[in-house]
Amino acid sequence: MTDNSALDPEDRKIVTLARSARARNAVPEGAAVRDETGRTYVAGTVDLASLKLSALQTAVAMAVASGAKSLEAAAVVTDADSASDQDRAAVRDLGGPQTPVLVAGVDGTVRATVTAG
């Protein structure tokens, strides 16, 4: 486990936003990404009959649709132990292989930081 107080304030912010999205929308996961200009994009899991996206995939798609050129960091609040391969691939596509992905539990405590690579 990571002590969240040791996180960069901007990283703490995206974890908090991801946690809020999960709770507010009553979805399995919440995510947030920060682009190269410092803008953040927040999303929850999308589970429609015709469209299924993880929260992190949705946040990356929102960043792309808004004109982001790259990502500085990503966060996902989940019951899973780590970010899925598909989630890391989405972050890698926009941010590159070294982009950090913060994986937090539903209480907001960061359990791991992995790279998108």
VOPAGU-2260 file (C-alpha; in pm, 1 decimal, decimal comma):
REM VOPAGU-2260
SITE   aa  ch    i         X         Y         Z
SITE  MET   A    0       0,0       0,0       0,0
SITE  THR   A    1     104,4     354,8     -68,2
SITE  ASP   A    2      66,8     636,2     182,1
SITE  ASN   A    3    -154,8     878,4     -13,4
SITE  SER   A    4      -5,5    1174,1     174,8
SITE  ALA   A    5     324,9    1098,0      -0,6
SITE  LEU   A    6     161,0    1137,3    -343,2
SITE  ASP   A    7     203,5    1447,5    -553,3
SITE  PRO   A    8    -100,3    1673,2    -492,2
SITE  GLU   A    9    -205,6    1641,2    -857,9
SITE  ASP   A   10    -195,1    1261,4    -831,6
SITE  ARG   A   11    -399,4    1272,9    -509,7
SITE  LYS   A   12    -649,7    1488,5    -697,2
SITE  ILE   A   13    -706,6    1233,6    -976,0
SITE  VAL   A   14    -744,9     951,2    -721,9
SITE  THR   A   15   -1005,6    1158,4    -535,7
SITE  LEU   A   16   -1189,4    1239,5    -859,0
SITE  ALA   A   17   -1187,9     872,6    -963,4
SITE  ARG   A   18   -1325,1     768,3    -625,6
SITE  SER   A   19   -1597,1    1033,3    -644,8
SITE  ALA   A   20   -1703,6     920,4    -993,9
SITE  ARG   A   21   -1734,1     560,7    -877,1
SITE  ALA   A   22   -1943,7     654,9    -574,6
SITE  ARG   A   23   -2157,7     920,3    -745,5
SITE  ASN   A   24   -2249,9     697,1   -1037,6
SITE  ALA   A   25   -2271,9     371,5    -838,0
SITE  VAL   A   26   -2050,3     191,3   -1091,2
SITE  PRO   A   27   -1785,3     -77,8   -1038,0
SITE  GLU   A   28   -1493,3     151,8   -1122,8
SITE  GLY   A   29   -1409,8     519,5   -1138,0
SITE  ALA   A   30   -1113,4     668,2   -1321,3
SITE  ALA   A   31    -944,6     997,0   -1395,0
SITE  VAL   A   32    -663,0    1097,7   -1626,2
SITE  ARG   A   33    -453,8    1415,4   -1644,5
SITE  ASP   A   34    -339,3    1542,5   -1983,0
SITE  GLU   A   35     -27,0    1733,2   -2083,9
SITE  THR   A   36    -187,5    2068,6   -1997,5
SITE  GLY   A   37    -306,5    1958,5   -1653,2
SITE  ARG   A   38    -670,3    1914,6   -1752,1
SITE  THR   A   39    -846,6    1618,8   -1594,0
SITE  TYR   A   40   -1107,6    1385,2   -1735,7
SITE  VAL   A   41   -1320,8    1176,3   -1502,5
SITE  ALA   A   42   -1537,9     877,0   -1586,7
SITE  GLY   A   43   -1711,7     570,1   -1454,8
SITE  THR   A   44   -1769,1     229,9   -1604,5
SITE  VAL   A   45   -1996,3     225,8   -1911,9
SITE  ASP   A   46   -2214,6     -84,9   -1929,1
SITE  LEU   A   47   -2474,6     -54,9   -2204,2
SITE  ALA   A   48   -2612,7    -330,7   -2421,4
SITE  SER   A   49   -2426,9    -189,4   -2720,9
SITE  LEU   A   50   -2119,7     -39,0   -2549,7
SITE  LYS   A   51   -1901,0    -165,6   -2267,1
SITE  LEU   A   52   -1599,6      36,0   -2152,0
SITE  SER   A   53   -1402,2      31,9   -1832,8
SITE  ALA   A   54   -1382,1     356,7   -1641,2
SITE  LEU   A   55   -1020,9     409,1   -1748,1
SITE  GLN   A   56   -1098,6     344,0   -2114,7
SITE  THR   A   57   -1382,6     595,7   -2091,1
SITE  ALA   A   58   -1161,4     860,0   -1927,6
SITE  VAL   A   59    -895,9     813,7   -2198,2
SITE  ALA   A   60   -1162,8     839,1   -2469,8
SITE  MET   A   61   -1292,9    1160,6   -2313,5
SITE  ALA   A   62    -940,6    1305,0   -2313,5
SITE  VAL   A   63    -888,8    1213,8   -2679,9
SITE  ALA   A   64   -1229,8    1352,5   -2776,5
SITE  SER   A   65   -1138,8    1678,3   -2601,2
SITE  GLY   A   66    -813,8    1716,9   -2792,3
SITE  ALA   A   67    -555,9    1586,7   -2543,7
SITE  LYS   A   68    -224,6    1502,4   -2709,7
SITE  SER   A   69     -76,1    1298,3   -2424,5
SITE  LEU   A   70    -130,8    1192,9   -2064,4
SITE  GLU   A   71      76,2    1269,9   -1757,0
SITE  ALA   A   72     -96,4    1021,2   -1525,1
SITE  ALA   A   73    -401,1     803,2   -1475,8
SITE  ALA   A   74    -586,5     666,6   -1173,2
SITE  VAL   A   75    -845,3     394,4   -1132,8
SITE  VAL   A   76   -1048,8     307,6    -824,1
SITE  THR   A   77   -1138,3     -58,7    -838,7
SITE  ASP   A   78   -1181,8    -383,3    -648,2
SITE  ALA   A   79    -926,2    -542,1    -883,9
SITE  ASP   A   80    -564,9    -587,8    -775,7
SITE  SER   A   81    -424,9    -399,6   -1075,1
SITE  ALA   A   82    -520,1    -216,8   -1391,6
SITE  SER   A   83    -622,7    -455,0   -1667,9
SITE  ASP   A   84    -410,5    -505,6   -1977,8
SITE  GLN   A   85    -679,2    -328,2   -2182,3
SITE  ASP   A   86    -678,6     -29,4   -1946,8
SITE  ARG   A   87    -301,4      -2,7   -1953,2
SITE  ALA   A   88    -308,7     -26,6   -2334,7
SITE  ALA   A   89    -554,0     264,6   -2357,8
SITE  VAL   A   90    -331,9     478,5   -2134,3
SITE  ARG   A   91     -22,2     371,2   -2330,2
SITE  ASP   A   92    -185,1     465,7   -2662,9
SITE  LEU   A   93    -218,3     827,8   -2552,8
SITE  GLY   A   94      41,9     866,6   -2281,8
SITE  GLY   A   95     319,8     627,6   -2373,6
SITE  PRO   A   96     463,4     326,5   -2192,2
SITE  GLN   A   97     602,5     519,8   -1893,2
SITE  THR   A   98     273,6     687,6   -1797,9
SITE  PRO   A   99     196,6     600,1   -1434,7
SITE  VAL   A  100    -134,9     434,3   -1353,7
SITE  LEU   A  101    -235,6     465,3    -988,6
SITE  VAL   A  102    -450,3     174,3    -874,6
SITE  ALA   A  103    -657,1     251,7    -565,7
SITE  GLY   A  104    -905,2      55,5    -360,8
SITE  VAL   A  105   -1259,2     171,0    -307,9
SITE  ASP   A  106   -1145,4     357,8       4,1
SITE  GLY   A  107    -916,1     567,3    -216,5
SITE  THR   A  108    -592,4     420,7     -81,7
SITE  VAL   A  109    -341,1     369,4    -361,4
SITE  ARG   A  110    -241,2       2,6    -360,6
SITE  ALA   A  111      -3,1       9,4    -655,5
SITE  THR   A  112     146,1     229,3    -921,8
SITE  VAL   A  113     212,8      56,4   -1252,4
SITE  THR   A  114     328,1     190,2   -1584,0
SITE  ALA   A  115     114,1     179,4   -1894,6
SITE  GLY   A  116     393,3     -13,1   -2071,8
